């Protein structure tokens, strides 16, 4: 007997990359972001994804929540604020980011996955029910030629397995620098938006494993 498709909410995504991966596998997937859908899909909701958490989803995938104040790479700003910011500003932004992560992590949804860089200790202390990321993956494990360590915080979901592991180029070569282009993006108004894009290979691996996993368990929406 064919199982009903999963109802999947992909939060913090404007590109549709993860949403479309789940749609490809036959699931009832929707994306939500403060920005409009980049591909013009009618399966995108503009707004705060937290307003949708009680709408009966089977799986919550948070593609890229704002993480500037949570991640290790930005911890220095908590003691030495950037120009135009105060210590109070930094603390307030940290608390906002931690509250957003907490709301997603503690959502009333059985299966949850949140993509986020490794956090510093101050962020961990503010998150309700914090757990270490289940795994750290790289885009090039899934056929996408990029370097970007990606932490996956998982609840009732299996860890991803590499599906198309590439061979990284030699360090110092032009190709190696191209693989580092996420970090080499110059400052500009679209830098944060472009760096938040999800990788198609990882998205496909998620949809194949987690959609398949739930169906194999006999779960019907």
C-alpha positions in Angstrom: 0.0 0.0 0.0 1.4 3.4 -1.0 2.2 5.6 1.9 0.9 9.2 2.1 3.5 11.9 1.3 5.1 13.7 4.2 4.2 17.2 5.1 7.5 19.0 5.1 8.2 22.6 6.2 11.5 24.0 5.0 12.1 27.1 7.1 14.5 29.9 6.4 14.8 29.1 2.7 14.1 31.5 -0.2 15.9 29.5 -3.0 13.6 26.4 -2.9 16.6 24.0 -3.1 15.6 21.8 -0.2 11.8 22.2 -0.9 12.3 21.1 -4.5 14.3 18.1 -3.4 11.5 16.8 -1.2 8.9 17.6 -3.9 10.9 15.5 -6.4 10.5 12.5 -4.1 6.7 13.1 -3.9 6.4 14.8 -0.6 4.1 17.8 0.3 6.9 20.3 0.8 6.7 24.0 1.5 9.3 26.6 2.1 9.0 29.7 4.2 11.2 32.8 4.6 11.0 36.5 5.2 12.1 36.9 1.5 9.9 35.9 -1.4 10.6 32.7 -3.3 13.5 33.1 -5.8 11.9 30.6 -8.2 8.4 32.1 -8.0 7.0 28.8 -6.6 3.4 28.8 -5.2 4.7 26.5 -2.5 6.5 29.3 -0.7 5.2 31.2 2.3 6.5 34.7 3.0 6.7 35.3 6.8 8.0 34.0 10.0 8.2 30.2 10.0 7.6 30.1 13.7 4.0 31.0 13.0 3.6 27.7 11.2 5.1 25.2 13.6 1.8 24.0 15.0 0.3 23.2 11.6 0.7 19.5 11.6 4.1 18.9 9.9 5.8 15.5 9.7 9.3 16.9 9.2 10.8 20.3 9.9 14.0 21.2 7.9 15.6 24.5 8.8 17.8 25.2 5.9 19.8 28.2 7.1 18.6 30.1 10.2 20.4 33.4 10.8 23.6 32.4 12.6 26.0 35.3 12.6 25.9 35.8 16.3 25.8 32.0 17.2 28.7 30.6 15.3 32.3 30.3 16.5 33.6 32.5 13.7 31.7 35.5 15.1 32.4 35.0 18.8 35.0 37.8 18.8 32.3 40.4 18.2 30.8 39.7 21.6 33.8 41.3 23.3 35.0 43.7 20.5 31.9 44.9 18.6 32.2 45.9 14.9 32.0 49.6 14.0 28.6 51.1 14.7 27.6 48.4 17.2 27.8 48.2 21.0 28.3 45.3 23.4 24.6 45.6 24.2 23.7 45.3 20.5 25.8 42.2 20.2 24.2 40.6 23.3 20.7 41.4 22.0 21.4 39.9 18.6 22.9 36.8 20.2 19.7 36.3 22.3 17.5 36.8 19.2 19.5 34.2 17.3 19.4 31.7 20.1 15.7 32.2 20.7 15.0 31.5 17.0 17.1 28.3 17.1 15.4 27.2 20.3 12.0 27.7 18.9 12.8 25.5 15.9 14.6 22.9 18.0 11.8 22.6 20.4 9.0 22.7 17.9 6.1 20.2 18.3 7.3 18.2 15.3 8.6 14.7 15.6 11.4 14.9 13.1 13.6 18.0 13.0 16.8 18.9 11.1 18.6 22.2 11.5 21.6 23.3 9.5 23.9 25.6 11.4 27.7 26.2 11.8 29.4 25.1 15.0 28.3 27.3 17.9 30.3 29.1 20.6 29.6 28.4 24.3 27.6 31.5 24.9 25.1 30.5 22.2 24.9 26.9 23.5 24.1 28.2 27.0 21.0 30.1 25.7 19.4 27.4 23.7 16.7 25.3 25.3 17.5 21.6 25.3 20.8 22.2 23.4 22.4 19.1 21.9 25.6 18.8 20.0 25.2 18.5 16.2 24.7 15.0 15.1 27.3 15.3 12.4 29.4 17.7 10.4 29.2 17.3 6.6 30.9 18.9 3.6 29.2 19.8 0.3 31.9 17.9 -1.7 30.8 14.6 0.0 27.6 15.0 -2.1 28.9 16.2 -5.4 29.0 19.9 -4.8 32.5 21.4 -5.3 32.6 23.6 -2.2 34.4 23.7 1.1 31.9 24.5 3.9 31.7 22.6 7.1 27.9 22.2 7.8 26.6 21.1 11.1 23.4 19.1 11.2 21.3 19.1 14.4 19.0 16.1 14.1 16.0 14.8 16.0 14.7 11.4 15.2 16.5 11.3 11.8 19.4 9.2 10.5 22.8 10.8 9.8 23.5 11.5 6.1 25.9 9.2 4.2 28.1 10.6 1.4 26.5 10.0 -2.0 29.0 11.4 -4.4 32.3 12.1 -2.7 34.5 14.3 -4.9 38.3 14.5 -4.7 39.4 17.9 -3.3 41.9 19.8 -5.4 45.4 20.5 -4.2 45.7 23.4 -1.7 46.9 26.6 -3.2 45.7 25.8 -6.7 43.2 28.0 -8.6 40.7 25.2 -8.4 41.1 25.0 -4.6 40.4 28.7 -4.3 37.3 28.2 -6.4 36.1 25.6 -3.9 36.6 28.2 -1.2 34.5 30.8 -2.9 31.8 30.7 -0.2 34.4 32.2 2.2 36.0 34.4 -0.4 32.8 36.4 -1.3 33.6 40.1 -1.2 31.6 42.3 1.2 28.4 43.6 -0.3 24.6 43.9 0.3 24.0 40.3 -1.1 26.9 38.5 0.7 24.8 37.1 3.5 22.1 36.0 1.2 24.5 34.3 -1.2 26.4 32.5 1.5 23.1 31.1 2.9 22.3 29.2 -0.2 21.9 25.5 0.4 23.7 22.8 -1.6 21.7 20.7 -4.1 23.7 17.5 -3.4 23.1 17.7 0.4 19.4 18.6 -0.2 18.9 15.5 -2.4 20.6 13.3 0.1 18.3 14.6 2.8 15.1 14.0 0.8 16.2 10.5 -0.3 17.2 9.3 3.2 14.7 11.1 5.4 11.7 10.8 3.1 12.6 7.2 2.5 13.3 6.5 6.1 9.9 7.7 7.3 8.1 5.8 4.6 9.9 2.6 5.3 8.8 2.9 9.0 5.2 2.9 7.8 4.5 6.5 8.8 1.5 8.0 7.1 0.8 11.7 7.2 
